[in-house]
């Protein structure tokens, strides 16, 4: 859908996408408070590589995020259901870290959430929960 060059701002000049930093149930806050990851799905269904990557991301010190070009921690996006239907989960608790010099390619079938992840990283969509850091900068700020 085409948009005007200034679509990120409303007529007052403020960004219409506001983030609720006090959102109850935010996965990162729950993990930090209880030191236990919180999921709404069975993590045993993940392959070994995905589990290993999630563990690496969880064990990173927040002070070291600036050392990585990209750190994604439990990024999730849900779109509201239409006409009484339940919410549609586009990206479900995605975790990843990219080292300097690595090249990233997102592969998957249609509807896997690739475009949604990129849209959240670039600020087009706010994340429902989780967070990401691009060159050490928080995408929610």
N, C-alpha and C positions, 0 to 999 in steps of 0.2 A: 504494500500500500504506500503510495508516494506521500511524503510529508514535506512541510515547509522547512527551510533551512534552520529556523529557530524553534522547532517542535519541542525541544527540551524545556522551554520556558513558557509560562503562561503570560497573559497580558501584563501582569505586574512585574515581570522579570525574574520571578522566583521559580525554582525547579518544582514542578507539580508532583514529582515522585518523592514522597517523603518516606523515611524509614522509621519503623517503630523499634527503637533499640531496647525497649523494655518488654518486648513481645514475650508473653508467657509461653514456655515450651520451646524456646529457641534451642536447637540442639547443642550449639557450642557453649551456651551458658550452662545448660544442664550438665554437660560433660565436665566443664571447669569446676562447677560447684560440687559435683559428686564424684569426680574423677572416674566416671564410667560412661562409655558411649551409650547414646540412646537411639534406638532404631525402631521403626515400625514395620520391619520386615526381617526375615530370617537370614542372618549374615552367613550361615553355613552354606547357603546356595551360591555364594561368591566363589570364583576360582581362586587358586592359591596366589596368583600374581596380584589380584585385586585386594585380597586380605593383607598381603605383605605391604602393598603401597599404602593402604589405610593405616596400618601400624606405624609405618615410617612417618606419615603426616602427623599422626597423634603424638609421636615421640619427639617431634621438632620443638625446640624452644621458641616461643614467640619472638624473642629478641633476635633470632637468627633468620626470620622470614625475609629480611632485606637481602640475604645472600642468594636467594632463589628468584629467578624471573617470574615464576608463578607458583603459588601455593593455593590449593583449593581444599577447603575442609568442610565436609558434609553440606555441600551446596544443594539446595532443594528449591524447586519451583512448582507451585500448584496454581492452576487456573481455576477460577470459580465455575461451578457447574451452572448450566443454563436450564431454566424451566424446572427447577427442583431436583435436577440431577446432582450427584455428588461431585466433588472437586476432581479435576483431572490432574494427575501428577505427571509433569513433563520431565523433570529431572529428580531422581530419588537419591539423596544423600551421596553426592559425588565427591570423592576425595582424590587428590592428585598433587604431586609436586614435580616441577620441571627444573632440572639442573642447568647451569649456564652451558651454552653450546649445544644443548639438545634441541631437536626439531620435533614439534608436536603435530600429530595428525589425528583428528577425531574421525573414527570410522564406525559405522553402524547402519542398521536399516532405517528406513523412513520412520519417523516418529520416535526415534531413540533419545532425542533431547540434545542433539549436537548444536543446533542453531540456538536453542534456549540457553545453553551454557555460554556460548559466545555473546549472546544478547545480555546476559547477566554480567559478564565480565566487562563489557563495554558500557554498561549503564543504561541500556535501552529498557530492560526489565529489572525491577527490584527482586532480589532473592526472597523467597518465602522464609527460609531459614538457612543457617550456615553462613559461611563467609569465604572470601577469597582475597588474596593479597597479590597485586601485580607490582613487581619490583619493590616489595615491602610496603606498598600503599594499600590500605583497606578499601575495598570497592564500595563499602557502605558510607564512606565519608567523602 
